Amino acid sequence: MTIMTPAPLEQENDEMLVPHQELATADADTAQPMEVVAQTEAASTAESQPSEDPQTSRFTWTIASFTRLNGKKHYSDVFAVGGYKWRVLIFPKGNNVEHLSMYLDVADSVNLPYGWSRSAQFSLSVVNQIDQKYTTRKDTQHQFSARESDWGFTSFMPLSELYDPSRGYLVNDTIVVEAEVAARKMVDYWTYDSKKETGYVGLKNQGATCYMNSLLQTLYHIPYFRKAVYHMPTTENDMPSGSIPLALQTLFYKLQYSDNSVATKELTKSFGWDTYDSFMQHDVQELNRVLCEKLEDKMKGTVVEGTIEQLFEGHHINYIECINVDYKSNRKESFYDLQLDVKGCRDVYASFDKYVEVERLEGDNKYHAENHGLQMQKRVFSSSISPLFCNFS
């Protein structure tokens, strides 16, 4: 087993998170019972732990007679979070380093079934008993398994700081360790029943079609759009792979009634795509435009003619005026989508504000108005927004 050289003190913040076994010696790897820490020396309490296991909990471990502890490593009492049993593992003299080593450990790992796994986000702290604002705390997250049943910090804090009574961590030969754990239930996707759990099923990814799947799911969940697709006329001679309306109807029907995830191959074949196209990332905004244009064309002369326009069309006014003279012009334009700048904007409303703010036309962007020069400014006003405004970011 490799023994790593301790990092210099000034590099402690750069250490990698590792399971403690990677640094421990063969002797330290041997499991030790919790009784190595006498009850008179270490007392453990779990704060606000109800009868049913909470998903998040804070555990406090008060270790008395700390400098007189025997043995290389010590475990806290077991505490439960999220239906799982945990404990804190410490190396008071360091795990082959001149630092306190501290880890979160799965308490019952040896008794768990083959292939077990659990995920947790957690923090470990050594409380400063003089001034809590100087408490040393480190956070991480990990996917625990039989191979990595503990995880934490080999160089948690220098022993020179921990054992210095004036620093406030060791008071009356007692230290206080806290562990805050948020355990997440693991989903077994091999047995997960999406229809049963959520009432919905997903779309299979053909290779690089996640952008298309997100668009299709969005359109499917617009009831009026879905109803219009169902009412698009098809013939008994149509094949889904050669008819976009029939392929989309079939896909929507399966999303609504199937118990399993739905394939999109017939729909992409109706687009004229081959396997190469399915593995090529396309622009979702462009796909939305092309799909809506094709559907709009297929809806002409049917009972659902005009549906795309009614659902998605909005209007804005391009308003241009001179700065130094009294000259204005405006033009009303329609749109199915808007390109909004999101950089530096806290939310979509800020993006809209940025979209309609005054733009000074300078340089090559200047607008030439006959007999009025080139000093212009441009504003955009949205005169009407579509009932359904889709944002593809």
C-alpha positions in Angstrom: 0.0 0.0 0.0 1.4 3.4 -1.0 2.3 5.8 1.8 2.0 9.4 0.6 4.3 12.1 1.8 2.5 14.8 3.7 1.8 18.0 1.8 3.5 21.2 3.1 1.3 23.1 5.5 0.6 25.9 3.0 -0.8 23.4 0.5 -3.4 21.9 2.8 -6.3 23.5 0.9 -5.2 21.9 -2.3 -5.5 18.3 -1.1 -7.6 15.8 -2.9 -10.5 14.1 -1.2 -9.7 10.5 -0.8 -11.0 7.4 1.1 -8.9 6.9 4.2 -7.8 3.4 3.2 -5.5 4.9 0.5 -3.2 6.4 3.2 -3.7 4.0 6.1 -1.2 1.3 6.9 -2.3 -2.4 7.0 -2.6 -2.1 10.8 -4.9 0.9 10.5 -7.1 -0.9 8.0 -8.1 -3.4 10.6 -11.7 -2.8 11.7 -11.9 -1.8 15.4 -15.0 -2.0 17.6 -16.4 1.3 18.8 -15.6 0.3 22.4 -12.0 1.4 21.8 -13.4 4.8 22.8 -14.6 4.4 26.4 -18.0 5.9 27.2 -16.4 8.1 29.8 -14.1 9.5 27.2 -16.5 10.1 24.2 -20.2 11.0 24.3 -22.2 11.3 21.1 -25.6 13.0 20.5 -27.7 13.5 17.4 -29.6 16.8 17.2 -33.3 16.8 16.5 -33.5 13.3 15.3 -37.2 12.2 15.0 -38.4 8.6 15.1 -38.3 8.3 11.3 -34.9 9.0 9.8 -34.6 12.5 8.4 -33.0 13.3 5.1 -30.7 15.8 6.7 -29.3 15.8 10.2 -26.5 17.2 12.3 -24.5 14.9 14.6 -22.4 16.1 17.4 -19.5 14.0 18.9 -18.0 15.3 22.1 -14.7 13.6 22.8 -13.3 13.9 26.3 -9.8 13.0 27.4 -8.8 13.5 23.8 -5.0 13.5 24.3 -5.2 10.2 26.3 -7.0 8.3 23.5 -5.3 5.0 22.6 -5.3 3.5 19.2 -4.7 5.0 15.8 -8.4 5.5 14.8 -11.7 6.0 16.5 -15.3 5.8 15.5 -18.2 7.8 16.8 -21.5 6.3 17.8 -23.8 5.4 14.9 -26.4 7.9 13.7 -29.1 7.6 11.1 -29.8 10.0 8.2 -32.1 9.2 5.3 -32.6 5.6 6.4 -28.9 5.0 6.4 -26.5 4.4 9.2 -23.4 6.6 9.5 -20.5 7.3 11.8 -17.5 9.6 12.0 -14.0 8.2 11.8 -11.1 10.2 13.1 -7.3 9.6 13.4 -6.3 11.8 16.4 -2.6 11.7 15.5 -3.2 11.8 11.7 -3.5 9.1 9.1 0.3 9.1 8.4 0.2 12.9 8.1 0.8 15.7 10.6 -2.9 16.6 10.4 -6.1 15.4 12.1 -7.7 13.0 9.6 -11.5 12.8 9.6 -14.0 10.9 7.4 -17.7 10.0 7.1 -18.1 6.2 7.3 -21.0 3.9 6.3 -21.5 2.1 9.7 -23.1 -1.1 8.4 -21.1 -1.5 5.1 -20.1 -5.1 5.8 -23.8 -6.1 6.2 -25.2 -4.4 3.1 -26.2 -6.4 0.0 -23.9 -6.8 -3.0 -23.8 -3.7 -5.3 -25.1 -1.3 -2.6 -24.6 2.4 -3.2 -25.7 5.6 -1.5 -25.0 9.3 -2.1 -24.4 12.0 0.5 -23.4 15.7 0.7 -21.8 16.4 4.0 -19.6 18.6 6.1 -17.2 17.8 8.9 -16.2 20.3 11.6 -14.0 20.7 14.6 -15.8 23.3 16.7 -13.8 26.2 18.1 -15.0 26.3 21.7 -13.7 29.9 22.4 -15.1 31.6 19.3 -17.3 29.5 16.9 -16.6 31.8 14.0 -13.1 30.1 13.9 -14.6 26.6 13.7 -12.8 24.6 11.0 -15.3 23.1 8.6 -14.9 21.3 5.3 -17.6 20.2 2.8 -17.8 17.6 0.1 -20.1 15.0 -1.4 -19.5 11.4 -2.4 -21.1 8.2 -3.8 -20.5 5.6 -1.1 -20.1 2.0 -2.1 -18.5 -1.2 -0.8 -15.2 -0.1 -2.4 -15.3 3.4 -0.9 -17.3 3.1 2.3 -15.7 6.1 3.9 -14.7 9.5 2.5 -13.3 12.7 3.9 -10.2 14.6 4.6 -6.8 13.1 5.4 -5.4 16.6 6.1 -8.4 18.1 7.9 -6.4 20.5 10.1 -2.8 20.7 11.4 -2.2 18.8 14.6 -0.2 21.9 15.8 -3.4 23.9 15.7 -5.6 21.2 17.1 -3.4 20.5 20.2 -2.7 24.1 21.0 -5.0 25.0 23.9 -4.9 28.7 23.1 -6.4 28.1 19.7 -9.8 27.0 21.2 -10.2 23.6 19.6 -9.0 21.5 22.6 -10.5 22.8 25.8 -10.2 20.9 29.1 -8.8 18.0 27.0 -12.1 17.9 25.0 -12.8 18.5 21.4 -16.2 18.8 19.7 -16.8 17.3 16.2 -19.8 17.9 14.1 -21.1 16.1 11.0 -23.9 17.5 8.9 -25.2 15.0 6.5 -27.7 15.2 3.7 -28.4 11.7 2.3 -30.1 11.3 -1.0 -32.1 8.2 -2.0 -30.5 6.4 -4.8 -32.7 5.5 -7.8 -32.3 2.1 -9.4 -32.9 3.1 -13.0 -33.0 -0.6 -14.1 -36.2 -1.1 -12.0 -37.5 2.5 -11.9 -41.1 2.7 -13.2 -41.4 6.3 -14.5 -45.1 5.8 -15.4 -46.0 4.5 -12.0 -44.0 7.1 -10.1 -44.7 10.2 -12.1 -47.5 9.4 -14.6 -45.2 10.2 -17.5 -42.6 8.4 -19.6 -39.5 9.8 -21.4 -38.0 9.7 -24.9 -35.1 7.6 -25.9 -31.9 9.3 -27.0 -30.8 8.2 -30.4 -27.3 9.4 -29.9 -27.3 13.2 -29.6 -31.0 14.0 -29.7 -31.5 15.3 -26.2 -32.2 18.8 -27.6 -34.9 17.4 -29.8 -36.4 15.4 -26.9 -36.7 18.5 -24.8 -38.5 20.3 -27.6 -40.9 17.4 -28.2 -41.7 17.0 -24.5 -42.4 20.8 -24.3 -44.7 20.7 -27.3 -46.4 17.5 -26.1 -47.3 19.2 -22.8 -49.1 22.0 -24.5 -52.7 20.5 -24.6 -54.0 22.7 -27.4 -51.0 21.9 -29.6 -51.3 18.2 -28.8 -55.0 18.3 -29.7 -54.2 20.0 -33.0 -51.6 17.4 -33.9 -54.2 14.6 -33.3 -56.6 16.4 -35.6 -54.2 16.6 -38.5 -55.6 14.4 -41.3 -53.7 11.4 -42.4 -54.5 8.5 -44.8 -54.4 4.8 -44.3 -51.6 4.6 -46.8 -49.4 6.9 -44.8 -46.4 5.5 -43.0 -45.0 7.2 -39.9 -41.5 7.1 -41.3 -42.7 9.1 -44.4 -45.3 11.4 -42.8 -44.4 14.0 -40.2 -48.0 14.4 -39.0 -48.5 10.7 -38.5 -45.1 10.2 -36.9 -45.8 13.0 -34.5 -49.3 11.7 -33.7 -47.8 8.2 -33.1 -45.1 9.6 -30.8 -47.6 11.8 -28.8 -50.0 8.8 -28.5 -47.2 6.6 -27.1 -46.1 9.3 -24.7 -49.7 9.5 -23.4 -50.4 5.8 -23.1 -47.2 3.8 -23.2 -45.7 2.4 -20.0 -42.2 2.6 -21.3 -39.9 5.2 -22.8 -40.7 6.1 -26.4 -38.4 5.9 -29.4 -38.1 8.8 -31.9 -36.7 7.0 -34.9 -39.8 7.1 -37.0 -40.1 10.8 -36.5 -36.5 11.5 -37.4 -36.9 9.3 -40.5 -39.9 11.4 -41.5 -37.6 14.4 -41.3 -35.4 12.7 -43.8 -32.6 12.1 -41.3 -30.2 9.2 -41.3 -28.1 7.7 -38.5 -25.5 10.4 -39.0 -28.0 13.2 -38.4 -29.1 11.5 -35.1 -25.6 11.8 -33.8 -25.2 15.4 -35.0 -26.0 18.1 -32.5 -28.5 20.5 -34.1 -29.8 23.9 -32.9 -33.1 23.4 -31.0 -34.4 26.9 -32.0 -33.8 26.1 -35.7 -35.4 22.7 -35.3 -38.5 24.3 -33.6 -38.8 26.7 -36.5 -38.5 24.1 -39.2 -40.9 21.7 -37.5 -43.5 24.4 -36.9 -43.2 25.6 -40.5 -43.8 22.0 -41.8 -46.7 21.5 -39.5 -48.2 24.8 -40.4 -48.0 23.9 -44.1 -49.6 20.5 -43.4 -52.4 22.1 -41.4 -53.5 24.4 -44.3 -57.0 23.6 -45.5 -57.8 21.5 -42.4 -59.9 22.2 -39.2 -56.6 23.1 -37.4 -55.4 25.6 -39.9 -53.8 28.6 -38.1 -53.0 26.7 -34.9 -49.3 27.4 -35.0 -49.9 31.1 -35.6 -52.5 31.3 -32.8 -50.2 29.6 -30.3 -46.8 31.0 -31.0 -47.0 34.2 -33.0 -46.2 37.5 -31.3 -45.6 41.0 -32.7 -43.2 43.7 -31.9 -42.6 47.2 -33.3 -39.2 48.3 -34.4 -39.1 52.0 -33.5 -36.3 54.3 -34.9 -35.9 58.0 -34.3 -33.3 60.7 -34.9 -31.6 62.1 -31.8 -31.2 65.7 -32.9 -34.1 66.2 -35.3 -37.8 65.3 -35.2 -37.9 62.2 -37.4 -39.4 58.8 -36.4 -40.2 55.6 -38.2 -41.7 52.3 -37.0 -42.4 48.9 -38.5 -44.5 46.1 -37.0 -43.0 42.6 -37.3 -44.2 39.2 -36.3 -42.1 36.5 -34.6 -42.4 32.9 -33.4 -39.4 33.2 -31.1 -37.1 35.8 -29.7 -33.3 35.6 -29.2 -32.7 37.0 -25.7 -29.3 37.8 -24.3 -29.0 36.0 -20.9 -25.4 36.9 -20.1 -25.3 39.1 -17.0 -29.1 38.9 -16.6 -30.4 37.5 -13.3 -33.6 36.1 -14.9 -35.6 36.0 -18.1 -37.4 39.3 -17.1 -34.1 41.1 -17.0 -33.4 39.6 -20.5 -36.7 41.1 -21.7 -35.7 44.4 -20.3 -32.4 44.3 -22.1 -34.2 43.3 -25.3 -36.4 46.4 -25.4 -33.8 48.9 -24.0 -32.7 51.9 -26.2 -29.9 51.0 -28.6 -27.7 53.8 -29.9 -26.9 53.2 -33.6 -23.3 54.1 -34.2 -20.7 53.4 -36.8 -21.8 50.9 -39.5 -25.1 50.4 -37.6 -26.3 54.0 -38.2 -29.6 54.3 -39.9 -29.7 56.7 -42.9 -32.8 58.9 -43.0 -33.2 61.1 -46.0 -32.3 64.8 -45.2 -31.9 64.0 -41.5 -28.4 62.6 -41.1 -27.2 59.4 -39.4 -27.6 60.1 -35.7 -30.2 57.6 -34.7 -31.4 55.5 -31.9 -33.5 52.3 -32.0 -36.1 50.9 -29.6 -38.1 47.7 -29.8 -41.6 47.5 -28.2 -43.5 44.2 -27.9 -47.0 45.0 -29.0 -48.2 41.4 -28.3 -46.7 38.2 -27.0 -47.9 34.8 -28.1 -50.1 32.8 -25.6 -47.3 30.4 -25.3 -43.8 31.8 -25.3 -41.1 29.1 -25.4 -37.6 29.8 -24.2 -34.9 27.6 -25.6 -31.6 28.3 -23.8 
